[in-house]
Amino acid sequence: MRISVIGCGYLGAVHAAAMASIGHEVIGIDVDVRKIEALAQGRAPIFEPGLPELLVDTVGSGALRFSTDIADAARCDVHFVTVGTPQLPGAHGADLRFVQAAFASLRPHLRDGVVVAGKSTVPVGTAADLAGAVRETGSTLVWNPEFLREGWAVQDTVAPDRIVVGVPPGAAGEGAADVLRGVYHTALAAGTPYIVTDYATAELVKVSANAFLATKISFINAMAEIAEATGADVTQLADALGHDTRIGRRFLGAGIGFGGGCLPKDIRAFAARAEELGLRDSVAFLREVDAINLRRRERAVQLVLEETGGSVVGRRVAVLGAAFKPHSDDVRDSPALDVAVRLHGLGARVIVTDPQAVPNARALHPQLAYTTDRDEALRDADVVVVVTEWDEYRRQMSPEDVAALTGGRIIVDGRNCLDAARWRAAGWRYRGLGRP
């Protein structure tokens, strides 16, 4: 099929390359000239495993091309809208300006029989608001939410665990659902569930999934607070809970909590939309989920202070991690960077290291010192703080080797990803969140 992808940020770049890789003719559209120039040369604008190779292959074969002119997408049969929906400045709701602008720009180039598929994460009711203008052109709007995990986005696009398509009632919706079946032919042939529903349900699937995952993370972090007060070990607690098949172990890792460009802003936008609908009490728990998450960042800082006699002024603190999670260079709402900034504000000489996220972190917080060399960050450090669970820190860093570099023997494990017994046996003061 001939496919356009409107918006070539994280979601759009991955989606465009993945669709081209399974046999479609794809054009990516974005207003950012520098981004389009890089993509057209096969260079990924973000760090995402597998994406650079996919771009080189699909751009090189001619299956994928890019443009800043939306008119170049006019001959396409399916248009995917993949622009961002950031949090509104000074408010919790979603900023839909980019979505609205994308639809307004696309509308003059729509024609009979075309399918427009929204993939952006939007408040429930957005698709219904946009559908009329699309329908007037003879095209049909569907809502096809994404469920990507940063670090596994290529895999999640080519081989998703489910495909959800929200369609309007009647023949037009049925026809559009069939068109999307053609788009995702390889996944469906592999047995991926294909769920056809209405607009509102499709929109809610995405935000509900994020709300549930955020709640699970904050739940175990709330248990970490109880564990700290009682002497329990939250990691053993999570292991025991995880054996219950109704609960599962995934997303029960206590630590400094979630961040990134999705979960924080999506749960806030969900709560804001519920309030607009007069259903504030229905998702009131999400405000506490958010509050618990933010508290854990402060707790990591408190652990550093407890181990340094109440003050970090003049102390050299090595912060291992800047991205909000490993296998990503995304620093949006990163708990790791938040901890670094707080320690810097308390007078510490902070040096931040990360295998991929240093350029993005430096652009966001230039007041901090950075290095991509882990050992350079560790050298002469009084305190080591692990805040992103990269393998470079979790698996490839021994307490003996670190001791040979540092000035102090204090390590705060903000992700509970290290072997506490091993570090203590090597003479370190080890502190984890929710651990004795």
Order of alpha helices (4+ residues) and beta strands (2+ residues): beta-alpha-beta-alpha-alpha-beta-beta-alpha-beta-alpha-beta-alpha-beta-alpha-alpha-beta-alpha-alpha-alpha-alpha-beta-alpha-beta-alpha-beta-alpha-beta-alpha-alpha-beta-alpha-beta
